[in-house]
Amino acid sequence: MPGMIRFMRAWTPSAARRFRRIRARMTPMRRLLPPVLIGIHLLLPARVLAHGAEAPTPSFPSVLLEWRFDPTAIVPLVLVAALYAWAVRRVDAAHPGNRHPAHRTWLFMAGLVAIAVALTSPIEAYEGLLFSVHMIQHMLLELVAAPLLLAGAPITLALRVSSPRVRHGLLAVLQSRVVHVISFPVIAWVLFAAVNWGWHFSTLYDEALENELLHYFQHATFLGAALLFWWPAIGADPSPWRLPHPMRLFYLFLAMPQNSFLGVALLQTSTVLYPHYVTNGRTWGPSPLEDQHLGGVLMWVMGDMAFLAGMAVVVALWVRHEERRTSRLDARLAADRAARGEEAWTPRRS
């Protein structure tokens, strides 16, 4: 309260007048906001897609054939894969001595495959019937697909294949204030945690299960937040905030507690958080509450395992970086010693 009083006293009369003008302009907006939100809600196809409700009772091996070939997911993945492959061929043809690393291509394609598995496989068929399967879907997007895509160094590839004009535009975007803010490691970490907690502990999660457009938006936010989160940790592409390896390790280590807490929070719930899983008509498998607890266990255990794997990769990259730096330093010292020795043995001319 004393801080608020000091703040009010610090206001100048002109600032107060500006505030009154802004408040007057926002009053009509506040009156207009509820109808706008209602209109948006009416435009969305609410309650028309109960995801997974049409899937049959799972039985092995027929459950492996329950694929959902959604063009909304498949077409963008195919286009991105084709564009990446085209860029690799262009770079390899233009720079035979400095080709795009083959392992980067494999990692990027593996990330696209992980997205395809999450959005078109039996996981997509049953994610609306089982919360635990839905959790596996989101973990594939956040903890498998996102780091694999970034390990493919798509930004570096785009910069290498682009014309000077396009490259200048890409660099301008990378160096923009917006990218500086959202890619700041603390901001990226907070956004990643906020997206996970915000979706799982709000009514939007249940709405996304029965609203196709909102469901796509949910997937986009999970993947987008994960890409921002893993960007400074992977370090394969240029970034406004390039972290040294010890900081990358600490960055990933700090992500484990929030993931564990979210999993434990879901595990300790005493009621079903998402009514969709109660009303979807499923007559087999665990109860909705038991399934919800299983989803919490999956997030806790498998999520922490994914972060530990990421930390192990960072340690391996750190060791490799130090070995290369040591080799370069040894070569430089050897060259200096050779130069000094040659100079010592060169006879002086009289």
N, C-alpha and C positions, 0 to 999 in steps of 0.2 A: 504493500500500500504506500509506504513512503516513496518508493521508486516511482510509482504512478503519479503521486502528487508532484514530485520534481519534474516529471515529464510534462505534466499539464502546465506547470508554471513556466516551463521553457518554451511553450508555444508562443509564437508571435501572433498579433492580430491578423496579419495576412495569412499565416498558416491556418488559423481557425476559419477564416473566410473560405480558403481553398477546400478545407475539409467539409464545410457546409455545402459548397457547390457539388463536390463529389458525392456526398450523401444524397443530395436532391436528385442527382442524375441516376443514382442506383435505386432509388425508390421505385420508379416504374419497372426497373429490371427485376426487383424482388417480386413485384406483382405479376410479372410476365413469366417468371421462372417456373412456378408449378404447372401452368398449362403447357409450357414447352416440354417439361419432363414427362407429362402425361402423354403428349403427342409422340415423343420418342418411344415411350413404352408401347403405345398402340401400333407404331410402325413396325416394331420388332415382332417376329412371329412367335409370340409367347405361347408356351404350353403346346407346341406343335411337334416337338421332337423330344421324346423321352429316350435318351441315348441308351442303347442296349436293351430296351424293352422287347425288341423283336428277336433277340438271340435265344436259341433253344437251350435246354438243360445241357450243360457241358458234359461230355463223355469222351474219353480218349479212345481212338485218335481223331475222332471227327471234330473235336474242338479246334484242332490245328488248321482246319479248313475254313474257319469262320472269319474270313477276311472281308473288309469293307473298303472297296476301291472308290474312295471319295475323290472326284476330280479336283475339288477345292484344295486338297492336300497333294495329290499326285502331280498335277500339272506344274505348280510352282517348283516342286522338287526336281522334276525332269528338266525344266528350263534352267534352274540354277546349276545342275550337274553339267548340262550341255555347255553353258556359258563358261563354267570353270575349266572344262576340258578344252574348249576352244582357246581360252586365254593361255593355258599351259602350252598348247601347240604353238601359238604365236610367239611366246617367250622363248621356247626351246629352239624354234627356227631362227629367231633373230639373234640369239645369244648362245651358240653351240657350246662355248666354253663356260658358260654360266647358266646352266639349265635350272629350271624350277625343280627343287628336290622331289624325287619320286615319292618319298615317304609322306611329304606334305599332301600330295594328291590323294594318297590312300587314306590318310587321316580325315581329310575333308569329305571324301566320299563315304567313309564310315559314319561320319556325323549325319549325312543325309539319309543313310540307311537307318540309323537310329530313329530319326524323325519319322521315316516311313513305317517302321515297325510300331512306333508309338501311336500313329494316327490311322493305320490301315489294317493292322494285324488283328488277331483275336483279342488283343488288349483293348482296342477301340470297340470291339463288339460287346465286351462285357464290362467296360468301365462304368456304364450307367446302371448296372445291376449290382456291382460289388465296389465298395469304396476302396478296398485294398488294391483292386486292379487299377482303379483310377489313380491311386497313389503311385503305382509302378509306372503308369503313363507319364505322369508329371516328372518323376525322377529321371526317366529316360530323356525327357526334353531338357531338364535343367542340369543334370549331373553326368550325362553321357554325350548327348548330341552337342550341347553348347561348347564344352572344352575341345571336342574333336574338330568341330568346325573352325574354331580359332587356331588350333594347332596346324590347320591347313594353310595358315597365313593368307587369307583371301585379300586383305587390304594390300599387303606387299605385292601380291600377284596383280591386283588391279592397277597399282601404281606403275608396275613394270610394263604392262601391256597397253597402257593408255597413251594417247597422243600428248604432246606437251601442254596443250590447252586444257584437256580433260584432267591431266595430272595436276595442273595448277588449281583447278576447281576442287579436286579431291583433297589436296593439301590444305586449301582454304577451309574446307569443312572440318578436317581433322584439327586444325588450329583455331577453330571458332570458339567463342566463349561458351556456347551451349555444350559443345563436346568436352571442353575443359571441365565444366561443372559436373556433368552427368558421369564422366569417366573418372573423376577424382575417386581414389580407392575407398575413402570413407563413405562418400555418397553412393557409390556402386554397391558397397556392402550393405548399407542401410536399405537401399531400394530392393535388393535381393531378399533381405529378411522381411521387409514390409509387404512385398508382394505375396510371399508365402503365408505370413500371419494374416494379412488382410483378406485373402481369398478364403482361407480355411475357417476363419472365425467371423464370417459375415454371411448374410443371406444371399449374397451374390453367387456363392458356390452352388447353392441349391438351385438358384435361378439358371445358372449356366448349364445345368444338367437337362433342362427342358427348354432351353432357348438356343437355337443353333448359332445365331450370330454372336451371342454372348459367350457361347462355348468356344468359338474360334478366337474371340478376343481374349479369353482366358488363356488359351494356349499361347497366343502371341505375347501376352505379358509375362508368362512364365519363361518362355524362350528368350525374349528380349532382355529381361532382368538378369537372366543367367549369363547371356553373352556379355553384358556390361560387367557382371561380377567376375567372370573368368578372364576377361581381357587383360587386366594387369598381372594376373597370376600366370597365364600362359606365356606372355611376352614374345610371341612369334611375330607380331605385327607392330609397327610404330604406334606409339601412344603418347598423348600429352603427359602422362604420368608413368614413367618407366621405373619399376621397382627393382632394387637389387634383390638377389636371390634370398638373403636372410629375411627381408621384409615380405617377400612372396610367401615364404614358409609361415611366417607369423600371421599373415593375412588369411591364409587358408585355415590355420589352427584356430583363429578366432571365429570362423564360420561354424565350427563343430558344435559349440555350446548352444547357439540359437537353434540349430537343426535338432539337437537332442531335446531341448526344452519343448520345441513344437511337437516332436514325436511323443514325448512323455505327456504333454498336455492332452493330446488326442487319446492316448492310452488310458488316462485317468478319468475320462468323461463318464458320467453316469447316465446320460441321456443321448439319444441319437441327434446329432447336430443338423442332419440334412434329411428333411421329410421325404425327399424323393426316394431314398433307399427303403423307406417303410412302405411307400405306396406304389412301387413299381411292379408289384405282383409276383415277385420271386417267391417260389415255394421250396427251393432247395438251398443247400449250403448253410453257412453260419447265419446267425441272427444279425440284423442290422447293427446292433451295438457291438457284438463280437467282431463283426467285419470291420467296424470303425476302429476298434482296439488293434486289430491286426494291421490296419493301415498305419496306425501310430507306431507300431513296432517296426514296420518296414521303413518308415521315414527315419526312425531313430537309428536302427542298426545299419541298414544298407546305405543310408545317407552318410553316416560317419565313416563307413568303409570307403565310400567314394571320395570323401575329403582326405582320408588317410592315403589313398592311392594317388590323389593329386599331390599331396605333400611328398610322397616317395618320388614322383616324377620330378618335382622341383629340386629335391636333393640330388638326383641323378644329373639333372641339367647343371646344377651348381658345381658338382664335382667335375663334369666335363668342361665347364667354363674355366675353372681353376687350372685344369690340366693344360688347356690351350694357352692360357695366359702364361703359365710356367714355361711351356715350350717356346713361346715367342720371346720370353725374357732370356731363356738360356741361349737361344739362337742369336739374340742381340749381343749378349755378353761374349759369346764365342767370336762373333764378328769383330767386336771391339778388341778382344785379346789378340786376334789374328792381325788386326791392323797395327796394334802397338808393337807386336813382335816383328812384323815386316819393317816397320819404321826403325826399330832398334838395330836391325841387321843391315839396313841400307847404308853402304859406305858414303861418307861425306866427300863431296868434290872439293878439291883445293882451288 
